[in-house]
Amino acid sequence: MDFYAPVTALKGVGPKAKEYYEALDIQNVGALLYHFPRAYISYPRPVDAPNKELEGQRIAIYVTLDAPVSVKKTAKMDISIATGHISDTKIELIWFRMPYMRSRLFEHKGYIFYGDLKQIGNHKFQIMQPAVFDPNEYDGMMRRLHPVYPLTKGLKNQAVIKAISQLFDNEALVREYLPDTLLKKRRLNGFSYAIRQIHQPDDYEALDQARNRLVYDEFLSFFIRRESTLEENISIPNEWNFENDSYYNKVMESLPFSLTFGQKETLSDIRKSFAGDVVSQRLLQGDVGSGKTVIAFLAMLLAVENGYQAAIMAPTEVLARQHEKTFLSYVKMFDLPFGVVCVTGSMPRQERRQVNERIKNEGGLFIIGTHALLSEGMEYHSLAVAVTDEQHRFGVRQRKLFSQKGVNPHVIVMSATPIPRTLAMILYGGMQISVIKDVPAKRLRTKNAIISADQRDKAYDFIEKEVRSGHQAYVICPLVDASEQADAQNVTEYVSQLKSYYHGKLSIGMLHGRMTPAEKDAVMKDFAEAKIDVLVSTTVVEVGVNVPNATVMMIEDANRFGLAQLHQLRGRVGRGEWQSFCMFVNNSRSDAAKERLSILVESNDGFHIASEDLKLRGPGDFYGVRQSGDMDFTLADIYQDADIMKKAAEDAKEIVSSDPKLESDEYRLLKEHINDMDSVIYTNL
């Protein structure tokens, strides 16, 4: 069985299970091997007895049942109820839609129940939906860490565990691909050990070591790709001439707002690089709301008024259409004699053919689009500037992909992710870096608040008040749907919860990463057109359409996210002329979680927040929801793993310098591994 074998090659994975895995973008066993747990459960020692101090906590407790399980039938569901006593304290155990508990649990027998404890009266406690274990079984459970995987409806956590367990002894899948010299130099565990321990760790120390190895591998592969791209493109002569700037100057003088110092400095840097001897690659970092789009337009205008083409590529069709609308308004506002075209995957064939003909034959053209700009059949007349909006990993290879079409444009990669300069220089080696730290003076600062779970109703009422005032709101959840042992809020159930709360008074929409691009675009289009009042979404909305009318964001389980990502999410509101608000729901009782979230309340400066986030993180932070979505890494985190990243960057530089094409026996397997990962894991990047 090799990396590309279908998941159906595994025992117990049939056609139906194949559909479930495909919903998670897992087509073959290679992708399954890299389907890492999103969390790990460490089962605690059973408590002796429930008490008020334990309320709200997830506990294990040994209870002997007083009577057989009773099943109460209601119009909506069956409710199973069991009771037991510890001294004079009554324990009530409740399950919804699980009538089979009646045949699994027996009177006068003792079990370990695991779940959230709630006090419902004097000497009376309740646990809803508890997991049930035989005491002997639970003793073994306490000694291990248990993986919790990202799931989809119909796919059980235990099924994933069983499927992945079949891969560990397959030599073709777990062979070592790093040379011994590198393993010894960086004191790394073998790949076979690391992949087994990341899925089924013996303990936290083993998990830590496994993760360090796999994070190093991910960084190393990334930097080898980058170094190879730089080697191929480092000295391409700049044959573009940007002498004409009359329209550029006209627009600069006619802008209805003043550019900030950071925007002016960035434009100056861009103009200098456009006049350089070689074509340039630039990272343009700007906090949310710092005005990067107008900088992109002005940079592109320099190319267009000199008879060339300039393109901006957006991650979604909705965002591409939004850029098209913005550019058309600028062309009209400043009376510019240049065309604007937009290319997306869903365009009607005839319209696409007409636009392609213009791009092939017409200079002086603004081109906007999605990844369709790189599709087969796209031919450019004279593409001098290419801007990528929020696609970090893609920015590394962008020039190479365009050069395959015979084009070598200046490349600008725009990012709203606040990466400290020292880390950015490592990640984007070979690229010039411009940072816009200030924001337009007229923009109102978003008001922030940390709220607890029992304040949700007040938050819902506040959202309704804002909607009644003509505005819209986002609610962010960390999960797509309910999964085994998941204790975080999820989008699908949350939508039902909100619909029930508002009784049809508000229009509720849903957005998550498992939807098709067309489905996501349709939802965002409806939200942008105010057909949806409240959009319940996962973090997929982090890089999304600009909806100035959205004034409220409520982030569930905010304590589960890194601060940098929370700041990115918060940037979806506060984009209009109205006061905006962001509520962070903290479901943790720890002082550390409150301290972290308070940084967001006190500051709207993304770079300060990223810096503080880095200081506060400690071992074990990665055991929950991934902390940041930067660079589309599967496991690595550029903040938490900065030290590993630096080492991998150094090693990649040495490797490519000594063996640019990785053709030697020492690096042949590493090259095969990188190609496998590109084909199976990063096919959509």
N, C-alpha and C positions, 0 to 999 in steps of 0.2 A: 504493500500500500504506500503510495507516494503522496506528496503535498497536494496534488490535484485530484486525488480520488474523491468521488462523491460521498457525501455523508451517509448515503444509503449503503455504503460498503461496510458500515459498522453494524454490529449485532444490535437488534432492537430499534433500529432507525428505519422505519418504513416510509411509504409515500406521504402519509399524513404528517409524520414528524418532519419529513423533508420540507414540507410547506412552512412549518413553524420556524425551522432554521433559516429558510430563505427570507422570512419576514425580518430576521435579524441580520440579513446580508451575509449569511453563512452558506456558501454553496458547496464547499468541499472540506476535507478534514484539516487542511492547512489553516483555513480560517477558523475552524472550530478550536484548534490547538491554541490560537491566539485570542480566543473569546475568554478574556480573563474575568475572574470574579469581581463584582462591584463592591463587595464587602465580605467580611468574615465574622462568623458568630463564635464567641467563646462562651460556652454555657457556664453559668455561675454555680457555686455550691448552694444547695437548697437552704433556705432560711428556716429557722426553728419554728417561727410563728409570725403571722402578719401583724403589722402595727402601723400606726398613723405615719411614722417617719418613712415607711416604705411606699406609701401611696404614690402612684404615678410612675413607679419604677418597674422595670421588667425583672421579674423574679422567678426562681424555681422553688417549689414547695411540695413536700410530701403530704398527701391527703388520703385518708381512708374514707371511701364513700359510705354514707349512712344508709342509702337506699338505691334501688335501680334508677337508671337515667330515665327521666320523663320527657316526653316530646309533646310540646304545645303547638298545635296547628293554627296558623293564622291565614288570612286571605293572601298574604304576600309570601310567607315562608314558614318552614318548620323551625321551631326553636327547641333545642335540646338543653335540658337543665339537670345538673348533678349537684349534690350537696355533701359536705363533710364537716367535721368539727376538729379543732385543735384546742383542747381544754374547753373554755366557754365561748370560744370565738367560732362563728359560723363562716364557712367558705362556700360561696356559690360559684359554680362553673357553668358558663353558657356558650353554646355554639349555634351559629345560624346556618341553616340549609345543610345540616350534617346529621340527619336522623339516624344514620348508621352507628352513631356513638352509643345508642341504646344496646346494640349487640356486641360492642367492643369493650365496654366498661361494666364491671360487676360489683354488686353490693358487697360491702365488708372487705373489699380488696383495696390495697394501697397503690397509688400511682404518683409519679412526679408530674406536676403540671407547670408549664412554663408560659408566662405571659405577663401583661401589665396589670398591676394590682390597683384596685379601686375600692375605697371605703364607701359603703352605702348605708351605714347605720352604726349604732352602738354595738361593738363586738360583732360586726357583720362586714365581710369583705366580698369582693367579686372579681373574677378574672374572666374576661370575654375572649373567645376564640383561642384558648390556651392549646399549645402543643402538648401531647401526652406521651410519656415515656415509662417503660418498665424501670424500676429503680436500679436493677443491675445494668441495664442498657445505658441508663443515664450516667452511671459511674464512669463508663468508658467514654461517653460523649464529652465529659468535662475535661478530659485529657487531650482533646484535639481541637484544632480550629476548623470550622466548617464553612466552606465557600458558599456564597450567595451570588448567583449569576444574574445578569440582565436577562429577562425572560419576555416572552410574548404570550398572549392568551392561548391556552391549550398546552403550553410547554411547561413541564414541571422541573423544579430545581434538581430533584433526584435523578431525573432522566438525563439531564445535561452532565451531571457528575458521572453517571455510568458510561455515557458515550465517550467523554474525554478520558476516562480511566483506561479505555482500550488503546489509547494512542501512546502511552508512556513506554511500552516495550517494543515499539516499532523503530528499528534502527534507522530506517530511511528518514523518519520524521524527526528523531531526536539526536541525530549525529552531531558531533562537535564541528563547528565551522571556523572558530577562532584559532589561530596558531598558539602553540604552547607558550611561546615567548610573550605574547600579549596577555594570556591568562595569568602567567607568573608575575609579569610587570605590574598588573593592576589588581592582583590577588583576587581573581574572580573564580567563582564556582563553575563547574562544567555545565553545559547547556542542558543535558539530560536531567541532572539534579535540579537545576533552576526551574525548568518547565514543570517538573513534577511538584516541586515545593510551592510554586505560585498557585497551583490549582488545589493541592491537598497538603498544606503545610503541617509539619510536625509540631512547630511552635512558632512564636513570633520572631525568634532569632533566625530560624531557617527561612521564614517568609521574607525577612529583611534582606538576607543574603541573596535569595532568589530574585527578589525585585531589583536589587542593585545590579545584578548581572544582566537582567533583561532590559533595564533602563539604559545601561551602558551600550548594549547591542543596538537599541533603537536610535540612540544618539549617534553612534558610530556609523550606522548605515546612512543616516540623514546627512552627516558631514562628508562622508565619502561621495555621495551623490552630488553634494554642493561643490566639493573640491574638484570633482571631475568636470562639472559644468564650468567652473571658473577657469580651469586649465584650458578648456576649449574656447572660451570667450574672452580671455583676459585682455587681449590686445587687438580687438576688432577696430580697424580705423573708423573714425567718425566722418562719414561722407555727407552728412546732413548739414545744410547751410541755413542758419536762423537769423540772417541779417535784417530782414524786414520785420519791423515791430510797430508800425503805425497803428494798426487795429488794436494791438495789445495795449499800447499807451492810451488810446482812446477809451478803452474799457476801464483801465486803471483810473483814469480821471473821472469817469462817469459812474463809478460804482455808487449805489445808494447807501452804502455803509463804509465805514473806515476799516481797513485791514488792520489786524493786530500786529504787534511787533514781530511775533513768531511767524505769522503768515508772510510778512514782507521779507524777513530773513530767509525763509524757505524758498521763496521765489527767486531771491538773489542767488542762492546756492544752485538752484535748478538751472538758471540762465548760464552760470559759470560752467556747469558740467555739460550743458548743451553745446558750448563753444569749445570744449576740450578736444584733445587729439583722438580719443577713443570713445566709443559709445558707452554710456554710463548705466549703472544700476543703482537705484536709490531707494532706501526705505524712508517713507514719510510717516513718522509717528505723530499722532495728534490725539489728545484725549477726546472723549465723546463731546460733540458740540463745538469742537475747535475750528471748524470751517475748512476741512480738507477738500471737500468737493469743489469749492470755488478755486482752490489752488490747482486742482487737477484740470479744471476748465481753462484757466489762464495758461498753464504749461502746454496744454494741448493746442490752444489758440496760437501760440508761437510757431508750432509746426504747420498748422492749417493755413495761416496767412502767408506762409512761404511756399504754398502749393503742395504741401505734403498731406498725408493722412495722419490722424491721431485716434487711438482707440482706448476706451475704458471698459474693462470687463468686470461684471458684477456676479456675485455668487448665486443670485436667484433672478428669475424672470421678472418678478414684481419690482425688484430693486433696479434692474436694467431699464424697465419702462419708466421708473421714477427718474432715473438719470436722463433718459430721453426727454421727458417733460421739462426738466430743469434746463437742459442745454438748449432746447427749442425756445424757452422763455428768454434765455440770455441772448440768443441770436436775434430774437425779435426786439428785445429791450435796447440792445446796443446797435441795432440796424447793421448786422454783419452779413456779408454776401456769401455765406458758406452753408453747405448742406449738412443735415443731421440724419443719420440712418441708424436703425436698431435691428440687431440680428438675434433671434431667439430660436430655441428648438421647436417651439409649437407654432411657428409662423406657417400660414398656408403656402403650399409649394410655389404657386405663381408669384406671390409677394416676395418670397425668399429668393426666387430666381432673379427678380428685378433688382432687389437690393444687392445681391451678389454681383450683378453686372455693374452696378455703380461703383462698388468697392474695387472691382477689377480694373475699371477704366477711368475713374474720376479722382483727381487730386483735390486739395483744399476741402477735405471732408472730415467731419466729426463722426466717428464710428462707435456705437455703443452696443453692448451685447453680453451674453452669458458665455459659457464655454463653447457655444456654437461658433464663436470667432475662430476656434482652432480646429473645426471639423474639416474633414476631407472635402475638397472642392472649393474651399475658400482661397481666393487669390487676391493679393493686395497690389494696388497700383504703386504706393509709395508710403508705407507705414513707417513713420519716423519716431513716434512716441507711443508707448503702450503702458497704460495704467491698469493695475490690478487692485480691486477693492476688496480687502479683507480675506485674501486667500494666501495665507502665509507659506505653506509648503509649496504651493504652486509657483509662488514668486521665484523660488530657487531655480526652477527649470523653465521659466517662461521664455527667456531669450532663446534657449535651445529649441523649444517647440516652434517659435516663430521663425528661427533661422532655417529650420527644415523646409519652410515655405520660401526660402530665399530672401528672408527679411531679417534685418538686424537693427531693431529700433532701440532708442533709449527706453529703459524700463523704470517705472516708478511703482513701488508696492506700497499701498496705503494701509495703515493699521491703526485701529483705535485701542489696541491692547497696550497697556502701560508697562512696557518692558524696560527695566533700568538699563541705562546706556551700556554699562559693562557687559550685561548679558546680551544685549542687542548686537554688540560688536562681535561677539562669538557666534551667535546664531546667523547673522547676516554678513559674515566675513566676505570681503571683496565688494560690499555695497557701501555707498556713501550713506550717511544717516542724517536726516533732518528731523528735528523735534519741534512741534508747536505746543507749548505748554500753557499759553494763555487762551482764554475764550472770549468771544464777543461780549462787550460790556453790557449790552442790553438784555442778555439772557438771564432769566431769574434762576437763582439757586434752588434746586429741588429740596423740599423739606423732608426730613427723614425721621423715622421712629422705629424703635424696637418694640414689638408687641408679643404677648404670650398667646398660647393657643386658646385660652378662655376669653380672649378679647376679639375673637373672629367675628362675632355678630356685630360688634361695633364697627369693625372694619368693613363688613359687608354693607352696613347701613351708610357708611361714609362713601363707599363706591357708588351706591345707588343715588346718593345726593349729587355726586359729581356728574353722573350720567343724566340726571334730571336737569342739570345745568348745561347740558349739551355736549358733554365730554365723554371720553371712553377710558377703559381700564384694562390692564394686564393682570393676570394671576399666574405666577410661575410655580410649577411643581417639579420635583427632581425625577420623578418616574413617569413612564407612559401608562402603565396599567398595574393593577394589583398582582403581586407575585408572591411566591412562597416566602414566608418569614420576613416580608418587607414591612417596615414600620414607618415608611415615609409616605407623604401624600402622593397620589398619582392622578394624572390628567383625566383618565376616563371616568373614574369614580367622582372626581371633583366636579366635573361638568354636571353630572346628575345631582350632586349635592347642591350646587348653586341654582340649578333650575328649580329644584324643590324649594329652596329658600326664597327665591324671588317670585315664585308662582306665575311665571310667564310674563312678568312685568318688564324684564330685560332680556335682550337677545344674547345668548351665550354661544361662543364659538370655541373650537378645539384645534390645537396645532401641536404636532410632535414629529420627531425624526423618522418614524416608520411610515409616515404618509409618503406618497409618491410626490416628486417635484411638482407635478401638475396640481395635485390636491393641496399642497402647501401654498402654491401661488394663488390658487382660487380663494383659500381662506384669508390670506394676507390682503388680497385685492378687496374682498368684502369688508375687512376691517379698515382698510385705508379709505374706503368709500362710506364708512360709518354704518354699514349694514349690520355690524356686530357691535354690541355695546361693551361686552366683557370678553376678552380673549384669554382662555385658559391654555397655557402652553408649557412645554419643557424649555430647556435652554436653547432650543433651536432658534428661538426668536432673538437670541443675543446679537446675531448679525442679521438684521431684518430691515424691512421697509421703514421709511420715515413717516410717522403718523403724528403730526404736531398736535392733533386734537386729543391724543391720549395723555391724560394728566395724572393717572394713578397707577402705581404698580404695587402689587402685594406678592411677596416672595415667601412661599411656604418652606418650612425646614431650612431657613436661611443659614442656620448653624452648620449645615452639611456642605456648604460651598466655600470655596476660597474667596477672599475679599476682592481679589482682582476680577473674578468672574461676576460677583455680585455688582461691582461697580459697572461692568460692561452691561449687565442686564438693566441696571438703573438708568443707563443712558438712553433707553428706549422712550423714556418720558422726559419732560422738561425741554422739548424741542419746539414748542410753540410760544406764543406770547403770554400764556396763562401760567399761574402758579401751579407747580406740580408737586406730587407727593409720592414717597416710597415707604412702604411698611415691610419690615423684616420680621417674619414670624420665627421666634426663637423657641424651639421645642426642647432645648437642653437646659438642665438645671445648673450646669457648671458655671463658675465665675469666669473661667477662661473663654467660654463661648460668648458670654455677654461682653467681655472686654474686647474681643475681636470685632464684634458687630458694632460696638460703640465707636470704633475708628471710622466706620462709614457714616455714622450720624454726625460726627464732628468735622469730616472733611469730604469735599467733592473733587479733590485733586487725585487723579488716578495714579500718578507716579508716586505720590506720598503714600497712598493706600497700598500699592504693590510693595513698596519698601517695608512698610510696617507689617504687612502680611508675611513677608519673608522672615522677619525677625521673630514673629510669634509662632511660626510653625514648628512642630516638634515631631519626634518619631511617632508613627502610627496615624498621622493625619491622612495618609493615603488609603486607609482601610475603609473609608466611606466613599461618598460620591466623589468622582475625580475633581481635583481642585481647580483646574483651569483647562480650557479648551485650546490652548495655544499650540500652533503648528500642527494640529491634528494628530498629535502623538497618541498612540494607543495606551501607553502606560506611563511614560515619562512626563514629568512636570518641570517646566523650565525654571520655576522659582525654587521649589523644594530640592530639586536635583541639580542645582547649579554647579556644584563641585564635580559631579560625575560628568556633566556636560562639558566642562572645561577640559577634562582628561580625554574624553572621546574626541573632541575637536583637535587636540594636539596629535592624537594617534592617527586620526584620519588624514591629517596634513602630511604626516610622515609616510603613511602607507601610499597615498596617491603620488607623493614625490618620488618614492622609490619604485613604484610599480603602477603607473597611471591607469592601466586597463585591467589590473588585478589578474594577470595571466600566469603568474608564477605558481608553483605548487603550493607555496605558503598561503596564498590568498585565493586560490581557485574556488575552494568551498565557500568562502565568504562572498565571493562574487555570485555564486549560484544562489546562496541564501538571499542576498539583496534582490536578485531577479525574481525569486519566488515570492518575496514579500511584496514587490511591486505588482506582480501579477494577481496575487490573491488578497492581500490586505489593503493595498493602497490603489486599487484599480480605479476608484472614482475621484482620485485627487489630482 
